[in-house]
Amino acid sequence: MNIRIVSLVKVVLIGCLLSGAGKIWAEEEVATSPVPGWVTNVVIPEVSKTPNDKIQNGVHYLLLDTQVKVGEEKAPDYFFRMAENIINQEGVDESSQISINYDPVYQKVVLHSINVIRNGEVLNKINTARMDYIQREEEMSELIYSGQITLNILLDDIRVGDVVEYSYTRSGMNPVYQGLFAYSFNLNWSVPLESHFLRILWEKPNPLQYSIVNSDLELKRRNLGDANEFILQDSKIDPLKSDDDTPSWFSPWGAVYFSESETWEDVGIWGRGLYEDVYHINEDISKLADNIKSNSSDKGSQISAALKFVQDEVRYLGIELGENSHKPRLASETLRNRYGDCKDKTVLFLTLLKELGVIGYPALVNTESKLKNKIPSVRSFDHVITYFEFEGKEYWVDPTRSYQHGALDTIHQPDYGKALVLRPGVDNLTEMHPTFAKFGVFVKDEFNIPTEGSVAFKSKTVNYGWNAERQRRGLASNGRDSIQNGYLEFFEGYYPGIEVETIVEFEDDLERNIFSYAEQYRIEEFWENKPERERYEVDFYANIVSSAISKYDDRNRRHPLELLYPELIEQIIEVNFEGDDWSFDNEFFEEDNKFFHFKNTVDYQEATKKLRLEYSYQSKIDHVKAEDYESYIEAIERVENHLSYGVYKRYTNSSIVNEVEGGLVSQLSVATFIYIYASFYVLLIFMWRYERWKNPVKQDAIYYPVSLGKLIAMWIFTFGLFGVYWFYRNFKYIRVQENSAIMPVARGIFNEFWYFPLWNNLKEDSVDRFGVSHLPGKKLAILLAIIFLVSSILGHITDYVLLSLLISALAILPLANYMIFVNGAKSSAEINNSRWGIRHVLLILLGLPLYVIQIGGEVGLTPSEAVIDGSEISADNIKFMQRQGIIKPKDEVEYFYSDALLFVRDDGNGFTQRHVFSYWKEEGVLQKEVATYDKVEDIQVEWGGLEDNTTVTILRKDGSDFILYVSGVDGRDKLFVNALKAQWQSIQ
């Protein structure tokens, strides 16, 4: 069974044992009383206009009323009152339950009111609501058991439009704070708040400190004789949004902090009191310390061994009931239990240090705020680490970290900005200046590229310092198979079709705190075919370095961007070539700014045929200020072109290759291409007319006999154009013989309707000449005429042009065969008409590209006229989309349409089970837009007509948008849109 699951099960069992006293509160009735007399009444504000566009979960919060009474002898009373208006059915679900959390060890809750205001009438729900106590332990997954319970209140008969108003008082203070008051109040929410009211009734004689951050509000203070009143209120509070990926310590939210402690020295005195008499040394601790000493005479090694024991041999588990939320257990108790939280493990480590002759101290830190903008307060901390000095150096170590190995100077020391070291005489916060041990990730990728066949790819990654800790933790949590699959999936994004040659091998150097792993793969389809350039291409990516460089599209960033710090990545790519026809220029690029340092070198050794690409990145700061964000983006953009290196090889015996991006054909506009193509057909018509003028058609032929091979070839490769001519020549013969007024040109152009009349004329000719018909019977002729008509029409309105041409050509063979028969075997007319001239060859050559395009469209190599299933896209084009970051290796394209003329790579619109995408080329440069469904606000459709594409507009939640163009051929645009909307709505 998974170790973490076992731990969770034990936590549950411990919770069950510790909650035996819970029967007392579980069986108690919920206490109720009128609103206390010391509370100031606040009127629920009237709303003239509901901000529907900003509301979430269907609730408009009208009033947050918070009042605190702090007396000298009695624990504080916290009065809360909330009023919220239900806007829709989501709001009914949201507001029909009320949850009140508290710690039964030192707190109690008294309900004052639960009302529903409906059409001006106040409905009292306090007697009809269902009330239950629940012990949820929300931090149990983090191995923390606090003992808190929740009073869960389920309201009956809640409707849209109701205003739910409730109030209660929670009394009591954790005795660990020794009566020292501290409180904070947030001034902003992520949803609209009509009004908030904060009141502190201060009845203690000593002054109350306060600080307001990120707000222009003023705290009003009034002396009431035996008390002081502090009031802070605001109305029409707009929701506050924070940018993504901000540092953990950053908060844009307005807040007010209150504290009874005047200085950090006062807080230090309180903190040191918690750690008195806990460094209890018993026989077990002494034996443990003696064992550590016996294994090494080096003091530094002894310290490392003690730290490793506490980190790895004493599991993390926090049973933080009452005072144990902050007060540590005896060191001997923690060693006996072999579990403890941050304060317990710190005390045990400090006790071992003392036995080893090293003096250290607890250091209180805040992992979220780094104690920025905090006034001295006993509630300022959420974690405890250890501070000690050794051989003239300061050390900040965390006994709760795991997988730290090696000497003191090889392990990672955390940086939480400032800490309150609980050492006598310390009267202020201490700036943490941890010594960064050797850290970083060093990668060497090696590609062996033969002249023919698959490519061998090896990758060796070496992790130092905290990077090594992270990799050890990942291996312990996920296992080798899972990690191998993750690595394979990562490389599939760069080299589709890659396969594992040898399972990943791990090496852990515990003495030097180095964790390495080696991978070995084989890539069958390494080179990407670029027919438009007549060459094969491949790119080598500094993928590890790229992952460390963050770039976001929003240049109007308002808040700082977090950077991983410290971060050092060095990546070397060595490419070993076979053959002598390789040549590369040596290059060097460097970008050094206040955010990071980046360097890239390209070196080719002709003697060994080795290409060496070196990349390095090192962060300099842990965040980018909002005002520096534009400069940061510009620095990244300067680096982006140096994060990969492209190599190509020409086709064997190829002609000159156009080096312009995209090739000549892809640079031509569709209109230009059509004009040029049509001009060749016009030229051929002039050539034909000129030949007819020099060599007039002889009239001794009966109809227009031509060999069946040439007829089929010309019919198909000219896309039916030869069929127009064939029908024209035959009806021209009929007009001359019958001296009629028929129009051969019209019958040639609209030949799909003239199959049966031509058959009928041929049948009459056969009866007149031979007394019997040598053509198919009437019923079969009607069937063939229908087949000819349907196939011709389908060729105009569907993608199956080639199939329709083949069917129509086969349908015409009985008629063409009679013409050969009636003229006699190897007649001069047949020989003359069947001869291949220059114009015929040119017509075939002109038709071949269209033929290739059509075939390519049907098998997914070139654009299709209609929307296609994702399974019809060629593997080569799928690989292209993966290389360009349009789709990921695990993505499966549902439906796809390309509006390009020749190449799917020039334009594409589609969606997967995860996201929707569109890409196109502008001036030879690929542009792309992608959006995962959770980022899409709406999908708008403007249906196209017979000639116009349907346009699908994707509106993102951040206000940006992009357009997909989808063909309406066969009505598959509706299939595309309906399936896209179904995917999007499935995650809403």
Buried (B, 14 or more C-beta within 10 A) or exposed (E): EEEEEEBBEBBEEBBEEBBEEBEEBBEEEBEEEEBBEBBEEBEBEEBEEEBEEEBBEBBBBBBBBBBBBBBEEEBBBBBBBBBBBBBBEBBBBBBBEBEBBBBBBBBBBBBBBBBBBBEEEEEEBBEEBEBEBEBEBEBBEEBBBBBBBBBBBEBEEBEEEBBBBBBBBBBBBBEBBEEBBBBBBBBBBEBBBBBBBBBBBBBBEEEBBBBBBBBEEEBEEEEEEEBBBBBBBBEEBEBBEBBEBBBEBBBBBBBBBBBBBBEBBBBBBBBBEBBEEBBBBBEEBEEBBEEBBEEEEEBBBBBBBBBBBBBEEBBBBBBBBBBBBBBBBBBBBBBEBEBBBBBBBBBBBBBBBBBBEBEBBBBBBBBBBBBEBBBBBBBBBEBBBBBBEBEEEBBBBBBBBBBBBBBBBBBBBBBBBBBBBBBEEBEEBBEBEBEBBBBBBBBBBBBBBEEEEBBBBBBBBBBBBBBBBBBBBBBEEEEEEEBBBEBBEBBBBBBBBBEBBEEBEEEBBBEEBBBBBBBBBBBEBBBBBBEBBBBBBBBBBBBBBBEBBBEBEEEEBEBBBBBEBBBBBBBBBBBBBEEEEBEBEEEEBEBEBEBBBBBBBBEBEEEEBBBBBBBBBBBBEBBBEBEBBEBBBEBBEEBEEBBBBEBBBBBEEEEEBBEEEBBEBBBBEEEEBEEEEEEEEEEBEEBBEEEEEEEEBEEEBBBBBBBBEBBBBBBBBBBBBBBBBBBBBBBBBBBEEEEEEEBBEBBBEEBBEBBBBBBBBBBEBBEEEEEEBBBBEEEEBBEBBEBBBBBBEBBEEBBBBBBBBBBBBBBBEBBBBBBBBBBEEEBEBBEBBBEEEEBBEBBBEBBEBBBEBBEBBBEBBBBBBBBBEBEBBBEBBBBBBBBBEBBBBEBEBBBBBBBBBBBBBBBBBBBBBBBBBBBBBEEEEBEBBBBEBEBBEEBEBEBBEEEEBBBBEBBBEEEBBBBBBBBBBBEBBBBBBEBBBEBBEEEE
